[in-house]
């Protein structure tokens, strides 16, 4: 699933190419990918793109008609900017722009969605309003964790994955952040010290900005707007490295389940402080 670095990468690439471009058509081969009426999408025809931004894992395209397009990539969504290119079998929506360019929304598993909403209502839209602070803002993350952690006995990894607490972190980067913070992912959030929370909040922007520089991570489906794979996993500290030596201490990286999610960690660098029930292999 694309996380903050992947969506930020797409946003930055699109800003380079499509700002000022005019939308000439929107068509869907899988209508369920669209949220809204045909008339709402038709209202975008002829509008110009004035801004590309991101909130958590959500991509937002603003237009000069005071309408915005919200793009939820979810599990297998791709948003490719291509010139005069025919659709693939997994294309669900395409947005034609003037000059021959098109945005192709590919989504093998069909969980992604595209929604039209008034720009002034984006911040109050239910999903957007529910999001916690951006995970790239270390100070805001620390404040959020100081509030939420003492009230939650769930593993700290589960807390980082809760988009209502911190926005943008998914499974890959939760593993990476906790390794950098030297915190075991199964540790109950309420058991963490103030020092540990500071380490986690500092690791969030460090890991995510590094991933953005490498255009995110590709396990299977993710591609950036140019159709290229992200390269972060080539330098990942723990994720995807089961049995390989830790880059810090050479202890073999372990793999198990925390809160129902596949998890990688170093048993030496991330020594266990607690073991809540229901976490296997930690």
BELDALIN-V169366 format. One line per field, one symbol per residue. ss: DSSP state (H for helix, E for strand, C for the rest). phi: phi as a letter, one per 20 degrees, with the letter a starting at -180 (. if undefined). A space follows every 50 residues. Layout:
ss->???
phi->???
This chain:
ss->CCCHHHHHHHHHHHHHHHCCCEEEEEEECCHHHEECCHHHHHCCCCCEEE EEEEECCEEEEEECCCEEEEEECCCCEEEEEEECCCCCCCEEEEEEEHHH EEEEEEECCCCCEEEEEEHHHCCCCHHHHCCCEECCCHHHHHHHHHHHHH HCCCEHHHHHHCCCCEECCCHHHHHHHHHHCCCCCCCEHHHCCHHHHHHH HHHHHHHHHHHHHCCCECCCCCCCCCCCCCEHHHCCCCCCCCCCECCCCC CEEEEEEECCEEEEEECCCCCCCCCCCCCCCC
phi->.gdgffffffgfffgfddgnfdedacccecgffddpegfffffefnfded acbccmeeecdecedmdcdedeflfcfccdecdldffefdfdbcdedfnn ebedeebgemefbccdbfgfdgfeggfffefffffeegfffffffffegf ecefggffffefffeceoedffffgfffffemcffefggfefffffffff fffgfgfffffffdmncdecefcffendffdfffcgfcfmdgnefgfecm fffdcbdclndgcdadfefdffdbcffndend
